[in-house]
Structure formats: structure tokens, C-alpha cells
Amino acid sequence: MINDKVIIQKLATKYNLPLNKVEDTVYYQFKFVAAIMKAGDFESIRLPYFGKFHAKGTRIAYLNELKRKKNERLANGK
């Protein structure tokens, strides 16, 4: 199995690019999906040639409840 760091290193070498730029490019789509999923305002997210991602309604409700409780604590000064 090839490690993702090895692939990133090969791409950086092949295209003569800084390692951090290639790494940012490779991981950007996953950071984007994570940010959208964390917001919770979506039905599903599709990455072409990779797949479709969604969160269960119960999971979103649970996370929203945690967020609501945290905001209440902050509003109450606790």
C-alpha cells in the first residue's frame, strides 16, 4: 500500500512544486467536505469520481443540540 505522503512527494517532485502546496491541494476537497458537513445545512455532497457523502439526520440533530447547549452556556456566562 502506498502512503499518501509518498504520492504527495512524487507529485511535488514531478511538477517541481513546494511540498506544502501539493499537500494543500490534495487535502482541500476533504477539508471542504468536512466544513460543509460540520455546518449541517446540506442533504449530501458529491465529489466527482470519488463519491457522495451525507450525515444521518440523527447525527446532525445531535450535533445541533450540542451546539445549542454550548451557546446557552456562553450566553449565561458559564
mmJSON file of the N, C-alpha and C atoms, coordinates in Angstrom:
{"data_MODEL":{"atom_site":{
"group_PDB":["ATOM","ATOM","ATOM","ATOM","ATOM","ATOM","ATOM","ATOM","ATOM","ATOM","ATOM","ATOM","ATOM","ATOM","ATOM","ATOM","ATOM","ATOM","ATOM","ATOM","ATOM","ATOM","ATOM","ATOM","ATOM","ATOM","ATOM","ATOM","ATOM","ATOM","ATOM","ATOM","ATOM","ATOM","ATOM","ATOM","ATOM","ATOM","ATOM","ATOM","ATOM","ATOM","ATOM","ATOM","ATOM","ATOM","ATOM","ATOM","ATOM","ATOM","ATOM","ATOM","ATOM","ATOM","ATOM","ATOM","ATOM","ATOM","ATOM","ATOM","ATOM","ATOM","ATOM","ATOM","ATOM","ATOM","ATOM","ATOM","ATOM","ATOM","ATOM","ATOM","ATOM","ATOM","ATOM","ATOM","ATOM","ATOM","ATOM","ATOM","ATOM","ATOM","ATOM","ATOM","ATOM","ATOM","ATOM","ATOM","ATOM","ATOM","ATOM","ATOM","ATOM","ATOM","ATOM","ATOM","ATOM","ATOM","ATOM","ATOM","ATOM","ATOM","ATOM","ATOM","ATOM","ATOM","ATOM","ATOM","ATOM","ATOM","ATOM","ATOM","ATOM","ATOM","ATOM","ATOM","ATOM","ATOM","ATOM","ATOM","ATOM","ATOM","ATOM","ATOM","ATOM","ATOM","ATOM","ATOM","ATOM","ATOM","ATOM","ATOM","ATOM","ATOM","ATOM","ATOM","ATOM","ATOM","ATOM","ATOM","ATOM","ATOM","ATOM","ATOM","ATOM","ATOM","ATOM","ATOM","ATOM","ATOM","ATOM","ATOM","ATOM","ATOM","ATOM","ATOM","ATOM","ATOM","ATOM","ATOM","ATOM","ATOM","ATOM","ATOM","ATOM","ATOM","ATOM","ATOM","ATOM","ATOM","ATOM","ATOM","ATOM","ATOM","ATOM","ATOM","ATOM","ATOM","ATOM","ATOM","ATOM","ATOM","ATOM","ATOM","ATOM","ATOM","ATOM","ATOM","ATOM","ATOM","ATOM","ATOM","ATOM","ATOM","ATOM","ATOM","ATOM","ATOM","ATOM","ATOM","ATOM","ATOM","ATOM","ATOM","ATOM","ATOM","ATOM","ATOM","ATOM","ATOM","ATOM","ATOM","ATOM","ATOM","ATOM","ATOM","ATOM","ATOM","ATOM","ATOM","ATOM","ATOM","ATOM","ATOM","ATOM","ATOM","ATOM","ATOM","ATOM","ATOM","ATOM","ATOM","ATOM","ATOM"],
"id":[1,2,3,4,5,6,7,8,9,10,11,12,13,14,15,16,17,18,19,20,21,22,23,24,25,26,27,28,29,30,31,32,33,34,35,36,37,38,39,40,41,42,43,44,45,46,47,48,49,50,51,52,53,54,55,56,57,58,59,60,61,62,63,64,65,66,67,68,69,70,71,72,73,74,75,76,77,78,79,80,81,82,83,84,85,86,87,88,89,90,91,92,93,94,95,96,97,98,99,100,101,102,103,104,105,106,107,108,109,110,111,112,113,114,115,116,117,118,119,120,121,122,123,124,125,126,127,128,129,130,131,132,133,134,135,136,137,138,139,140,141,142,143,144,145,146,147,148,149,150,151,152,153,154,155,156,157,158,159,160,161,162,163,164,165,166,167,168,169,170,171,172,173,174,175,176,177,178,179,180,181,182,183,184,185,186,187,188,189,190,191,192,193,194,195,196,197,198,199,200,201,202,203,204,205,206,207,208,209,210,211,212,213,214,215,216,217,218,219,220,221,222,223,224,225,226,227,228,229,230,231,232,233,234],
"type_symbol":["N","C","C","N","C","C","N","C","C","N","C","C","N","C","C","N","C","C","N","C","C","N","C","C","N","C","C","N","C","C","N","C","C","N","C","C","N","C","C","N","C","C","N","C","C","N","C","C","N","C","C","N","C","C","N","C","C","N","C","C","N","C","C","N","C","C","N","C","C","N","C","C","N","C","C","N","C","C","N","C","C","N","C","C","N","C","C","N","C","C","N","C","C","N","C","C","N","C","C","N","C","C","N","C","C","N","C","C","N","C","C","N","C","C","N","C","C","N","C","C","N","C","C","N","C","C","N","C","C","N","C","C","N","C","C","N","C","C","N","C","C","N","C","C","N","C","C","N","C","C","N","C","C","N","C","C","N","C","C","N","C","C","N","C","C","N","C","C","N","C","C","N","C","C","N","C","C","N","C","C","N","C","C","N","C","C","N","C","C","N","C","C","N","C","C","N","C","C","N","C","C","N","C","C","N","C","C","N","C","C","N","C","C","N","C","C","N","C","C","N","C","C","N","C","C","N","C","C","N","C","C","N","C","C"],
"label_atom_id":["N","CA","C","N","CA","C","N","CA","C","N","CA","C","N","CA","C","N","CA","C","N","CA","C","N","CA","C","N","CA","C","N","CA","C","N","CA","C","N","CA","C","N","CA","C","N","CA","C","N","CA","C","N","CA","C","N","CA","C","N","CA","C","N","CA","C","N","CA","C","N","CA","C","N","CA","C","N","CA","C","N","CA","C","N","CA","C","N","CA","C","N","CA","C","N","CA","C","N","CA","C","N","CA","C","N","CA","C","N","CA","C","N","CA","C","N","CA","C","N","CA","C","N","CA","C","N","CA","C","N","CA","C","N","CA","C","N","CA","C","N","CA","C","N","CA","C","N","CA","C","N","CA","C","N","CA","C","N","CA","C","N","CA","C","N","CA","C","N","CA","C","N","CA","C","N","CA","C","N","CA","C","N","CA","C","N","CA","C","N","CA","C","N","CA","C","N","CA","C","N","CA","C","N","CA","C","N","CA","C","N","CA","C","N","CA","C","N","CA","C","N","CA","C","N","CA","C","N","CA","C","N","CA","C","N","CA","C","N","CA","C","N","CA","C","N","CA","C","N","CA","C","N","CA","C","N","CA","C","N","CA","C","N","CA","C","N","CA","C","N","CA","C"],
"label_alt_id":[null,null,null,null,null,null,null,null,null,null,null,null,null,null,null,null,null,null,null,null,null,null,null,null,null,null,null,null,null,null,null,null,null,null,null,null,null,null,null,null,null,null,null,null,null,null,null,null,null,null,null,null,null,null,null,null,null,null,null,null,null,null,null,null,null,null,null,null,null,null,null,null,null,null,null,null,null,null,null,null,null,null,null,null,null,null,null,null,null,null,null,null,null,null,null,null,null,null,null,null,null,null,null,null,null,null,null,null,null,null,null,null,null,null,null,null,null,null,null,null,null,null,null,null,null,null,null,null,null,null,null,null,null,null,null,null,null,null,null,null,null,null,null,null,null,null,null,null,null,null,null,null,null,null,null,null,null,null,null,null,null,null,null,null,null,null,null,null,null,null,null,null,null,null,null,null,null,null,null,null,null,null,null,null,null,null,null,null,null,null,null,null,null,null,null,null,null,null,null,null,null,null,null,null,null,null,null,null,null,null,null,null,null,null,null,null,null,null,null,null,null,null,null,null,null,null,null,null,null,null,null,null,null,null],
"label_comp_id":["MET","MET","MET","ILE","ILE","ILE","ASN","ASN","ASN","ASP","ASP","ASP","LYS","LYS","LYS","VAL","VAL","VAL","ILE","ILE","ILE","ILE","ILE","ILE","GLN","GLN","GLN","LYS","LYS","LYS","LEU","LEU","LEU","ALA","ALA","ALA","THR","THR","THR","LYS","LYS","LYS","TYR","TYR","TYR","ASN","ASN","ASN","LEU","LEU","LEU","PRO","PRO","PRO","LEU","LEU","LEU","ASN","ASN","ASN","LYS","LYS","LYS","VAL","VAL","VAL","GLU","GLU","GLU","ASP","ASP","ASP","THR","THR","THR","VAL","VAL","VAL","TYR","TYR","TYR","TYR","TYR","TYR","GLN","GLN","GLN","PHE","PHE","PHE","LYS","LYS","LYS","PHE","PHE","PHE","VAL","VAL","VAL","ALA","ALA","ALA","ALA","ALA","ALA","ILE","ILE","ILE","MET","MET","MET","LYS","LYS","LYS","ALA","ALA","ALA","GLY","GLY","GLY","ASP","ASP","ASP","PHE","PHE","PHE","GLU","GLU","GLU","SER","SER","SER","ILE","ILE","ILE","ARG","ARG","ARG","LEU","LEU","LEU","PRO","PRO","PRO","TYR","TYR","TYR","PHE","PHE","PHE","GLY","GLY","GLY","LYS","LYS","LYS","PHE","PHE","PHE","HIS","HIS","HIS","ALA","ALA","ALA","LYS","LYS","LYS","GLY","GLY","GLY","THR","THR","THR","ARG","ARG","ARG","ILE","ILE","ILE","ALA","ALA","ALA","TYR","TYR","TYR","LEU","LEU","LEU","ASN","ASN","ASN","GLU","GLU","GLU","LEU","LEU","LEU","LYS","LYS","LYS","ARG","ARG","ARG","LYS","LYS","LYS","LYS","LYS","LYS","ASN","ASN","ASN","GLU","GLU","GLU","ARG","ARG","ARG","LEU","LEU","LEU","ALA","ALA","ALA","ASN","ASN","ASN","GLY","GLY","GLY","LYS","LYS","LYS"],
"label_asym_id":["A","A","A","A","A","A","A","A","A","A","A","A","A","A","A","A","A","A","A","A","A","A","A","A","A","A","A","A","A","A","A","A","A","A","A","A","A","A","A","A","A","A","A","A","A","A","A","A","A","A","A","A","A","A","A","A","A","A","A","A","A","A","A","A","A","A","A","A","A","A","A","A","A","A","A","A","A","A","A","A","A","A","A","A","A","A","A","A","A","A","A","A","A","A","A","A","A","A","A","A","A","A","A","A","A","A","A","A","A","A","A","A","A","A","A","A","A","A","A","A","A","A","A","A","A","A","A","A","A","A","A","A","A","A","A","A","A","A","A","A","A","A","A","A","A","A","A","A","A","A","A","A","A","A","A","A","A","A","A","A","A","A","A","A","A","A","A","A","A","A","A","A","A","A","A","A","A","A","A","A","A","A","A","A","A","A","A","A","A","A","A","A","A","A","A","A","A","A","A","A","A","A","A","A","A","A","A","A","A","A","A","A","A","A","A","A","A","A","A","A","A","A","A","A","A","A","A","A","A","A","A","A","A","A"],
"label_entity_id":["1","1","1","1","1","1","1","1","1","1","1","1","1","1","1","1","1","1","1","1","1","1","1","1","1","1","1","1","1","1","1","1","1","1","1","1","1","1","1","1","1","1","1","1","1","1","1","1","1","1","1","1","1","1","1","1","1","1","1","1","1","1","1","1","1","1","1","1","1","1","1","1","1","1","1","1","1","1","1","1","1","1","1","1","1","1","1","1","1","1","1","1","1","1","1","1","1","1","1","1","1","1","1","1","1","1","1","1","1","1","1","1","1","1","1","1","1","1","1","1","1","1","1","1","1","1","1","1","1","1","1","1","1","1","1","1","1","1","1","1","1","1","1","1","1","1","1","1","1","1","1","1","1","1","1","1","1","1","1","1","1","1","1","1","1","1","1","1","1","1","1","1","1","1","1","1","1","1","1","1","1","1","1","1","1","1","1","1","1","1","1","1","1","1","1","1","1","1","1","1","1","1","1","1","1","1","1","1","1","1","1","1","1","1","1","1","1","1","1","1","1","1","1","1","1","1","1","1","1","1","1","1","1","1"],
"label_seq_id":[1,1,1,2,2,2,3,3,3,4,4,4,5,5,5,6,6,6,7,7,7,8,8,8,9,9,9,10,10,10,11,11,11,12,12,12,13,13,13,14,14,14,15,15,15,16,16,16,17,17,17,18,18,18,19,19,19,20,20,20,21,21,21,22,22,22,23,23,23,24,24,24,25,25,25,26,26,26,27,27,27,28,28,28,29,29,29,30,30,30,31,31,31,32,32,32,33,33,33,34,34,34,35,35,35,36,36,36,37,37,37,38,38,38,39,39,39,40,40,40,41,41,41,42,42,42,43,43,43,44,44,44,45,45,45,46,46,46,47,47,47,48,48,48,49,49,49,50,50,50,51,51,51,52,52,52,53,53,53,54,54,54,55,55,55,56,56,56,57,57,57,58,58,58,59,59,59,60,60,60,61,61,61,62,62,62,63,63,63,64,64,64,65,65,65,66,66,66,67,67,67,68,68,68,69,69,69,70,70,70,71,71,71,72,72,72,73,73,73,74,74,74,75,75,75,76,76,76,77,77,77,78,78,78],
"pdbx_PDB_ins_code":[null,null,null,null,null,null,null,null,null,null,null,null,null,null,null,null,null,null,null,null,null,null,null,null,null,null,null,null,null,null,null,null,null,null,null,null,null,null,null,null,null,null,null,null,null,null,null,null,null,null,null,null,null,null,null,null,null,null,null,null,null,null,null,null,null,null,null,null,null,null,null,null,null,null,null,null,null,null,null,null,null,null,null,null,null,null,null,null,null,null,null,null,null,null,null,null,null,null,null,null,null,null,null,null,null,null,null,null,null,null,null,null,null,null,null,null,null,null,null,null,null,null,null,null,null,null,null,null,null,null,null,null,null,null,null,null,null,null,null,null,null,null,null,null,null,null,null,null,null,null,null,null,null,null,null,null,null,null,null,null,null,null,null,null,null,null,null,null,null,null,null,null,null,null,null,null,null,null,null,null,null,null,null,null,null,null,null,null,null,null,null,null,null,null,null,null,null,null,null,null,null,null,null,null,null,null,null,null,null,null,null,null,null,null,null,null,null,null,null,null,null,null,null,null,null,null,null,null,null,null,null,null,null,null],
"Cartn_x":[0.84,0.0,0.883,0.536,1.329,0.789,1.673,1.346,1.01,0.047,-0.334,0.828,1.695,2.853,3.807,3.913,4.771,4.202,2.904,2.259,2.438,2.248,2.42,3.855,4.813,6.23,6.514,5.961,6.171,5.564,4.374,3.736,4.544,5.014,5.81,7.096,7.712,8.941,8.652,7.622,7.274,6.962,6.21,5.781,6.606,7.672,8.583,7.827,7.02,6.214,6.599,6.37,6.636,5.721,6.249,5.526,4.237,4.287,3.093,1.989,2.327,1.309,0.603,1.349,0.766,-0.108,0.379,-0.381,-1.699,-1.645,-2.863,-3.859,-3.366,-4.227,-4.877,-4.119,-4.636,-5.702,-5.481,-6.393,-7.537,-7.505,-8.515,-9.931,-10.156,-11.52,-12.074,-11.228,-11.691,-11.97,-11.165,-11.424,-12.735,-13.002,-14.247,-15.448,-15.385,-16.483,-16.693,-15.615,-15.73,-16.388,-16.036,-16.62,-18.119,-18.523,-19.929,-20.699,-20.143,-20.816,-20.923,-19.908,-19.935,-21.02,-21.258,-22.304,-23.686,-23.856,-25.102,-26.226,-26.02,-27.069,-26.92,-27.082,-26.906,-27.672,-27.956,-28.548,-27.451,-26.634,-25.477,-24.461,-23.241,-22.152,-21.56,-21.419,-20.874,-19.537,-18.523,-17.215,-17.104,-17.007,-16.95,-15.852,-16.181,-15.283,-14.823,-15.417,-14.993,-16.149,-17.261,-18.407,-19.32,-20.365,-21.381,-21.357,-21.343,-21.237,-22.483,-22.941,-24.077,-23.956,-24.704,-24.733,-26.149,-26.246,-27.558,-28.265,-29.57,-30.356,-30.203,-30.104,-29.955,-28.614,-27.593,-26.265,-26.284,-26.908,-26.997,-27.786,-28.904,-29.712,-28.899,-28.126,-27.287,-26.262,-25.591,-24.59,-25.223,-26.394,-27.094,-27.481,-27.878,-28.233,-27.009,-25.875,-24.639,-24.286,-24.432,-24.133,-25.079,-26.365,-27.352,-27.01,-26.661,-26.307,-25.057,-24.096,-22.87,-23.186,-24.018,-24.392,-25.169,-26.013,-26.742,-25.791,-24.81,-23.815,-23.047,-22.661,-21.917,-22.778,-24.048,-24.964,-25.216,-25.217,-25.444,-24.171,-23.054,-21.796,-21.144,-21.477,-20.879,-19.69],
"Cartn_y":[-1.183,0.0,1.243,2.178,3.401,4.445,5.027,6.062,7.361,8.137,9.386,10.379,10.331,11.233,10.928,9.657,9.263,9.814,9.723,10.24,11.748,12.433,13.879,14.251,13.513,13.766,13.567,12.502,12.239,13.339,13.804,14.888,16.183,16.493,17.703,17.656,16.497,16.336,16.413,15.718,15.674,17.063,17.861,19.167,20.321,19.987,20.982,22.037,21.553,22.416,22.201,23.215,23.042,21.96,21.204,20.098,20.571,21.697,22.182,22.598,23.116,23.492,22.255,21.218,19.975,19.348,19.346,18.779,19.541,20.866,21.677,21.346,21.191,20.879,19.511,18.538,17.175,17.104,17.773,17.668,18.675,19.648,20.703,20.158,19.222,18.722,18.076,17.428,16.779,17.811,18.864,19.945,20.639,20.817,21.437,20.596,19.295,18.397,18.434,18.408,18.447,19.744,20.856,22.142,22.177,21.679,21.651,20.727,19.575,18.628,19.185,19.894,20.47,21.534,22.278,23.304,22.665,21.489,20.744,21.155,22.139,22.624,21.999,20.707,20.049,18.737,18.245,16.915,15.904,16.225,15.375,16.202,15.712,16.364,15.328,15.684,14.738,15.244,14.405,14.687,13.834,14.467,13.699,12.635,11.461,10.301,9.782,10.303,9.844,9.304,10.016,9.51,10.602,10.152,11.036,10.888,12.0,11.982,12.606,12.034,12.581,12.183,12.889,12.576,12.138,11.207,10.759,11.918,11.978,13.031,13.052,11.871,11.806,12.389,12.176,12.716,14.239,14.779,16.226,16.822,16.176,16.661,16.658,15.612,15.51,16.646,16.884,17.95,19.322,19.522,20.794,21.014,19.941,20.04,20.403,19.801,20.152,21.621,22.073,23.461,24.404,24.044,24.863,24.975,23.846,23.847,24.687,24.587,25.367,26.858,27.243,28.649,29.141,28.296,28.674,28.916,28.015,28.178,29.479,29.778,31.007,32.24,32.17,33.293,33.516,32.441,32.545,32.861,32.922,33.28,32.155,30.93,29.776,29.239],
"Cartn_z":[0.0,0.0,0.0,-0.869,-0.981,-0.014,0.723,1.688,0.956,1.455,0.805,0.781,1.771,1.799,0.648,0.282,-0.837,-2.137,-2.306,-3.514,-3.6,-2.482,-2.458,-2.804,-2.273,-2.568,-4.057,-4.647,-6.075,-6.936,-6.57,-7.326,-7.221,-6.026,-5.822,-6.652,-6.688,-7.46,-8.961,-9.405,-10.832,-11.382,-10.626,-11.113,-10.547,-9.818,-9.264,-8.444,-7.515,-6.655,-5.197,-4.363,-2.932,-2.343,-1.439,-0.823,-0.155,0.545,1.244,0.273,-0.908,-1.9,-2.441,-2.722,-3.228,-2.145,-0.922,0.2,0.399,0.349,0.483,-0.625,-1.835,-2.973,-2.825,-2.407,-2.271,-1.177,-0.062,1.073,1.047,0.129,0.123,0.014,-0.89,-1.084,0.182,0.95,2.176,3.27,3.314,4.268,3.926,2.628,2.177,2.6,2.353,2.73,4.24,5.005,6.464,6.93,6.318,6.706,6.397,5.246,4.87,5.806,6.098,6.977,8.397,8.839,10.18,10.291,9.209,9.217,9.351,8.763,8.907,7.982,7.118,6.219,4.822,4.723,3.431,3.424,2.234,2.103,1.804,0.812,0.509,-0.275,-0.29,-1.007,-1.945,-3.206,-4.181,-4.682,-4.558,-5.146,-6.401,-7.569,-8.816,-8.782,-9.237,-9.319,-7.962,-6.88,-5.563,-4.739,-4.737,-4.001,-3.504,-2.848,-2.295,-0.774,-0.069,1.383,1.992,3.078,3.804,5.271,6.087,7.503,7.864,8.778,9.232,9.929,9.76,10.389,11.892,12.492,13.947,14.383,13.589,13.918,13.827,12.792,12.636,13.796,14.164,15.283,16.578,16.792,17.987,18.019,16.903,16.848,17.022,16.442,16.613,18.073,18.746,20.159,21.002,20.701,21.408,21.19,19.951,19.628,20.375,20.437,21.134,22.62,23.238,24.661,24.924,24.043,24.199,24.106,23.156,23.002,24.215,24.792,26.01,27.173,27.314,28.39,28.227,26.982,26.732,27.009,26.628,26.851,28.338,29.109,30.545,31.33,30.621,31.268,32.035,31.707,32.416,31.677],
"occupancy":[1.0,1.0,1.0,1.0,1.0,1.0,1.0,1.0,1.0,1.0,1.0,1.0,1.0,1.0,1.0,1.0,1.0,1.0,1.0,1.0,1.0,1.0,1.0,1.0,1.0,1.0,1.0,1.0,1.0,1.0,1.0,1.0,1.0,1.0,1.0,1.0,1.0,1.0,1.0,1.0,1.0,1.0,1.0,1.0,1.0,1.0,1.0,1.0,1.0,1.0,1.0,1.0,1.0,1.0,1.0,1.0,1.0,1.0,1.0,1.0,1.0,1.0,1.0,1.0,1.0,1.0,1.0,1.0,1.0,1.0,1.0,1.0,1.0,1.0,1.0,1.0,1.0,1.0,1.0,1.0,1.0,1.0,1.0,1.0,1.0,1.0,1.0,1.0,1.0,1.0,1.0,1.0,1.0,1.0,1.0,1.0,1.0,1.0,1.0,1.0,1.0,1.0,1.0,1.0,1.0,1.0,1.0,1.0,1.0,1.0,1.0,1.0,1.0,1.0,1.0,1.0,1.0,1.0,1.0,1.0,1.0,1.0,1.0,1.0,1.0,1.0,1.0,1.0,1.0,1.0,1.0,1.0,1.0,1.0,1.0,1.0,1.0,1.0,1.0,1.0,1.0,1.0,1.0,1.0,1.0,1.0,1.0,1.0,1.0,1.0,1.0,1.0,1.0,1.0,1.0,1.0,1.0,1.0,1.0,1.0,1.0,1.0,1.0,1.0,1.0,1.0,1.0,1.0,1.0,1.0,1.0,1.0,1.0,1.0,1.0,1.0,1.0,1.0,1.0,1.0,1.0,1.0,1.0,1.0,1.0,1.0,1.0,1.0,1.0,1.0,1.0,1.0,1.0,1.0,1.0,1.0,1.0,1.0,1.0,1.0,1.0,1.0,1.0,1.0,1.0,1.0,1.0,1.0,1.0,1.0,1.0,1.0,1.0,1.0,1.0,1.0,1.0,1.0,1.0,1.0,1.0,1.0,1.0,1.0,1.0,1.0,1.0,1.0,1.0,1.0,1.0,1.0,1.0,1.0],
"B_iso_or_equiv":[0.0,0.0,0.0,0.0,0.0,0.0,0.0,0.0,0.0,0.0,0.0,0.0,0.0,0.0,0.0,0.0,0.0,0.0,0.0,0.0,0.0,0.0,0.0,0.0,0.0,0.0,0.0,0.0,0.0,0.0,0.0,0.0,0.0,0.0,0.0,0.0,0.0,0.0,0.0,0.0,0.0,0.0,0.0,0.0,0.0,0.0,0.0,0.0,0.0,0.0,0.0,0.0,0.0,0.0,0.0,0.0,0.0,0.0,0.0,0.0,0.0,0.0,0.0,0.0,0.0,0.0,0.0,0.0,0.0,0.0,0.0,0.0,0.0,0.0,0.0,0.0,0.0,0.0,0.0,0.0,0.0,0.0,0.0,0.0,0.0,0.0,0.0,0.0,0.0,0.0,0.0,0.0,0.0,0.0,0.0,0.0,0.0,0.0,0.0,0.0,0.0,0.0,0.0,0.0,0.0,0.0,0.0,0.0,0.0,0.0,0.0,0.0,0.0,0.0,0.0,0.0,0.0,0.0,0.0,0.0,0.0,0.0,0.0,0.0,0.0,0.0,0.0,0.0,0.0,0.0,0.0,0.0,0.0,0.0,0.0,0.0,0.0,0.0,0.0,0.0,0.0,0.0,0.0,0.0,0.0,0.0,0.0,0.0,0.0,0.0,0.0,0.0,0.0,0.0,0.0,0.0,0.0,0.0,0.0,0.0,0.0,0.0,0.0,0.0,0.0,0.0,0.0,0.0,0.0,0.0,0.0,0.0,0.0,0.0,0.0,0.0,0.0,0.0,0.0,0.0,0.0,0.0,0.0,0.0,0.0,0.0,0.0,0.0,0.0,0.0,0.0,0.0,0.0,0.0,0.0,0.0,0.0,0.0,0.0,0.0,0.0,0.0,0.0,0.0,0.0,0.0,0.0,0.0,0.0,0.0,0.0,0.0,0.0,0.0,0.0,0.0,0.0,0.0,0.0,0.0,0.0,0.0,0.0,0.0,0.0,0.0,0.0,0.0,0.0,0.0,0.0,0.0,0.0,0.0],
"pdbx_formal_charge":[null,null,null,null,null,null,null,null,null,null,null,null,null,null,null,null,null,null,null,null,null,null,null,null,null,null,null,null,null,null,null,null,null,null,null,null,null,null,null,null,null,null,null,null,null,null,null,null,null,null,null,null,null,null,null,null,null,null,null,null,null,null,null,null,null,null,null,null,null,null,null,null,null,null,null,null,null,null,null,null,null,null,null,null,null,null,null,null,null,null,null,null,null,null,null,null,null,null,null,null,null,null,null,null,null,null,null,null,null,null,null,null,null,null,null,null,null,null,null,null,null,null,null,null,null,null,null,null,null,null,null,null,null,null,null,null,null,null,null,null,null,null,null,null,null,null,null,null,null,null,null,null,null,null,null,null,null,null,null,null,null,null,null,null,null,null,null,null,null,null,null,null,null,null,null,null,null,null,null,null,null,null,null,null,null,null,null,null,null,null,null,null,null,null,null,null,null,null,null,null,null,null,null,null,null,null,null,null,null,null,null,null,null,null,null,null,null,null,null,null,null,null,null,null,null,null,null,null,null,null,null,null,null,null],
"auth_seq_id":[1,1,1,2,2,2,3,3,3,4,4,4,5,5,5,6,6,6,7,7,7,8,8,8,9,9,9,10,10,10,11,11,11,12,12,12,13,13,13,14,14,14,15,15,15,16,16,16,17,17,17,18,18,18,19,19,19,20,20,20,21,21,21,22,22,22,23,23,23,24,24,24,25,25,25,26,26,26,27,27,27,28,28,28,29,29,29,30,30,30,31,31,31,32,32,32,33,33,33,34,34,34,35,35,35,36,36,36,37,37,37,38,38,38,39,39,39,40,40,40,41,41,41,42,42,42,43,43,43,44,44,44,45,45,45,46,46,46,47,47,47,48,48,48,49,49,49,50,50,50,51,51,51,52,52,52,53,53,53,54,54,54,55,55,55,56,56,56,57,57,57,58,58,58,59,59,59,60,60,60,61,61,61,62,62,62,63,63,63,64,64,64,65,65,65,66,66,66,67,67,67,68,68,68,69,69,69,70,70,70,71,71,71,72,72,72,73,73,73,74,74,74,75,75,75,76,76,76,77,77,77,78,78,78],
"auth_comp_id":["MET","MET","MET","ILE","ILE","ILE","ASN","ASN","ASN","ASP","ASP","ASP","LYS","LYS","LYS","VAL","VAL","VAL","ILE","ILE","ILE","ILE","ILE","ILE","GLN","GLN","GLN","LYS","LYS","LYS","LEU","LEU","LEU","ALA","ALA","ALA","THR","THR","THR","LYS","LYS","LYS","TYR","TYR","TYR","ASN","ASN","ASN","LEU","LEU","LEU","PRO","PRO","PRO","LEU","LEU","LEU","ASN","ASN","ASN","LYS","LYS","LYS","VAL","VAL","VAL","GLU","GLU","GLU","ASP","ASP","ASP","THR","THR","THR","VAL","VAL","VAL","TYR","TYR","TYR","TYR","TYR","TYR","GLN","GLN","GLN","PHE","PHE","PHE","LYS","LYS","LYS","PHE","PHE","PHE","VAL","VAL","VAL","ALA","ALA","ALA","ALA","ALA","ALA","ILE","ILE","ILE","MET","MET","MET","LYS","LYS","LYS","ALA","ALA","ALA","GLY","GLY","GLY","ASP","ASP","ASP","PHE","PHE","PHE","GLU","GLU","GLU","SER","SER","SER","ILE","ILE","ILE","ARG","ARG","ARG","LEU","LEU","LEU","PRO","PRO","PRO","TYR","TYR","TYR","PHE","PHE","PHE","GLY","GLY","GLY","LYS","LYS","LYS","PHE","PHE","PHE","HIS","HIS","HIS","ALA","ALA","ALA","LYS","LYS","LYS","GLY","GLY","GLY","THR","THR","THR","ARG","ARG","ARG","ILE","ILE","ILE","ALA","ALA","ALA","TYR","TYR","TYR","LEU","LEU","LEU","ASN","ASN","ASN","GLU","GLU","GLU","LEU","LEU","LEU","LYS","LYS","LYS","ARG","ARG","ARG","LYS","LYS","LYS","LYS","LYS","LYS","ASN","ASN","ASN","GLU","GLU","GLU","ARG","ARG","ARG","LEU","LEU","LEU","ALA","ALA","ALA","ASN","ASN","ASN","GLY","GLY","GLY","LYS","LYS","LYS"],
"auth_asym_id":["A","A","A","A","A","A","A","A","A","A","A","A","A","A","A","A","A","A","A","A","A","A","A","A","A","A","A","A","A","A","A","A","A","A","A","A","A","A","A","A","A","A","A","A","A","A","A","A","A","A","A","A","A","A","A","A","A","A","A","A","A","A","A","A","A","A","A","A","A","A","A","A","A","A","A","A","A","A","A","A","A","A","A","A","A","A","A","A","A","A","A","A","A","A","A","A","A","A","A","A","A","A","A","A","A","A","A","A","A","A","A","A","A","A","A","A","A","A","A","A","A","A","A","A","A","A","A","A","A","A","A","A","A","A","A","A","A","A","A","A","A","A","A","A","A","A","A","A","A","A","A","A","A","A","A","A","A","A","A","A","A","A","A","A","A","A","A","A","A","A","A","A","A","A","A","A","A","A","A","A","A","A","A","A","A","A","A","A","A","A","A","A","A","A","A","A","A","A","A","A","A","A","A","A","A","A","A","A","A","A","A","A","A","A","A","A","A","A","A","A","A","A","A","A","A","A","A","A","A","A","A","A","A","A"],
"auth_atom_id":["N","CA","C","N","CA","C","N","CA","C","N","CA","C","N","CA","C","N","CA","C","N","CA","C","N","CA","C","N","CA","C","N","CA","C","N","CA","C","N","CA","C","N","CA","C","N","CA","C","N","CA","C","N","CA","C","N","CA","C","N","CA","C","N","CA","C","N","CA","C","N","CA","C","N","CA","C","N","CA","C","N","CA","C","N","CA","C","N","CA","C","N","CA","C","N","CA","C","N","CA","C","N","CA","C","N","CA","C","N","CA","C","N","CA","C","N","CA","C","N","CA","C","N","CA","C","N","CA","C","N","CA","C","N","CA","C","N","CA","C","N","CA","C","N","CA","C","N","CA","C","N","CA","C","N","CA","C","N","CA","C","N","CA","C","N","CA","C","N","CA","C","N","CA","C","N","CA","C","N","CA","C","N","CA","C","N","CA","C","N","CA","C","N","CA","C","N","CA","C","N","CA","C","N","CA","C","N","CA","C","N","CA","C","N","CA","C","N","CA","C","N","CA","C","N","CA","C","N","CA","C","N","CA","C","N","CA","C","N","CA","C","N","CA","C","N","CA","C","N","CA","C","N","CA","C","N","CA","C","N","CA","C","N","CA","C","N","CA","C","N","CA","C"],
"pdbx_PDB_model_num":[1,1,1,1,1,1,1,1,1,1,1,1,1,1,1,1,1,1,1,1,1,1,1,1,1,1,1,1,1,1,1,1,1,1,1,1,1,1,1,1,1,1,1,1,1,1,1,1,1,1,1,1,1,1,1,1,1,1,1,1,1,1,1,1,1,1,1,1,1,1,1,1,1,1,1,1,1,1,1,1,1,1,1,1,1,1,1,1,1,1,1,1,1,1,1,1,1,1,1,1,1,1,1,1,1,1,1,1,1,1,1,1,1,1,1,1,1,1,1,1,1,1,1,1,1,1,1,1,1,1,1,1,1,1,1,1,1,1,1,1,1,1,1,1,1,1,1,1,1,1,1,1,1,1,1,1,1,1,1,1,1,1,1,1,1,1,1,1,1,1,1,1,1,1,1,1,1,1,1,1,1,1,1,1,1,1,1,1,1,1,1,1,1,1,1,1,1,1,1,1,1,1,1,1,1,1,1,1,1,1,1,1,1,1,1,1,1,1,1,1,1,1,1,1,1,1,1,1,1,1,1,1,1,1]
}}}
